[in-house]
Amino acid sequence: MIAKAKAIAHGSRAIEYALRESKKGYLVMSNLVQNQTAGAIYKEFLQLQECNTRCKNKFIRIEIGIAPADEKRLGHDDLTRICTEFSKRFGFENHQWIACTHQDTDHLHMHMIVNRIGIDRSVYDTSFISKRAGKIAEEISRELGLTIANQVKRQSKYRPEVSSFERILARTMINTTAGEVLASHPRSLEEFTSMMKKQGIEVQEAVNKKGNTCGLRFIGYDQTFKASQIGKEFGYRTLLDTFKENSQTVRQELQQQNDQRQSRGTFIRRAFVAGLIAMGGSGDKYSNQARLSKEKKRRQNKKKGRSYGRKI
């Protein structure tokens, strides 16, 4: 048996989904709930939630999966006991909840919808609730002699992965091509995708339910791979960091080249100005020498009794 849990805000849809007739299940049991229809149960939950306006996710959804090997030997009483044990170990005694079975898939599973606001108006702490759900499922499985999910995972973990030669070859070639493209320092995902497309490999963004990109897919040589299968360096977040570093490096190089050009221009201007000053200083020097030479010559002529002008 395996279980996972999450705090949610859309309680109306969760209750309606749990009780939906097309799921080929039924209401196993409930706690502190008087009605059996989805709309009436939701209104009962809302009556308690009116006392708390700060809490956003006021519902808890728990999904309990039953191993195929255990389905046939579990009757209604066993399912009731499982739900009761989950409620007890989670501490849901003072909280409204319903538990329903679903059999529309290949395997039997159950849904528990819990009102996070208790009858004492306390808010249930959902910290690490999914991890706690898995631990509780393992404990109950051991007590009831059911299949333990961790053992199944442990066995499959060490099972050798069988891949065809074509798939291994395609992954190797895509890894090599992506490495060469990344070595050319692309600065954006669009540039990287365009360069990969020229090499015959398509890079697609994996989008979650909220419309946000959560990963990448590499498609080439008739094979499709997740980014993690190609290499850790090709993960979505890792690539974004790489593109950012490449852009910063290019900006720094351009800034250095600009600084060097400005430095050379400043040096040339200073040298030119210095040359002009030097030339101006030499002209003044020659003018002073000529003036001194003329004055010296005039004094010599005066000593010899010569005079300038016309004699009378």
Secondary structure as UniProt FT lines:
FT   STRAND          2..8
FT   HELIX           11..18
FT   HELIX           21..23
FT   STRAND          27..31
FT   HELIX           38..49
FT   TURN            50..51
FT   STRAND          59..65
FT   HELIX           68..71
FT   TURN            72..73
FT   HELIX           76..90
FT   TURN            93..94
FT   STRAND          97..102
FT   STRAND          109..115
FT   TURN            119..120
FT   TURN            127..128
FT   HELIX           129..144
FT   HELIX           149..157
FT   HELIX           165..183
FT   HELIX           189..198
FT   TURN            199..200
FT   STRAND          202..207
FT   TURN            209..210
FT   STRAND          213..220
FT   TURN            221..222
FT   STRAND          223..226
FT   HELIX           227..230
FT   HELIX           232..234
FT   HELIX           236..303
FT   TURN            304..305
//
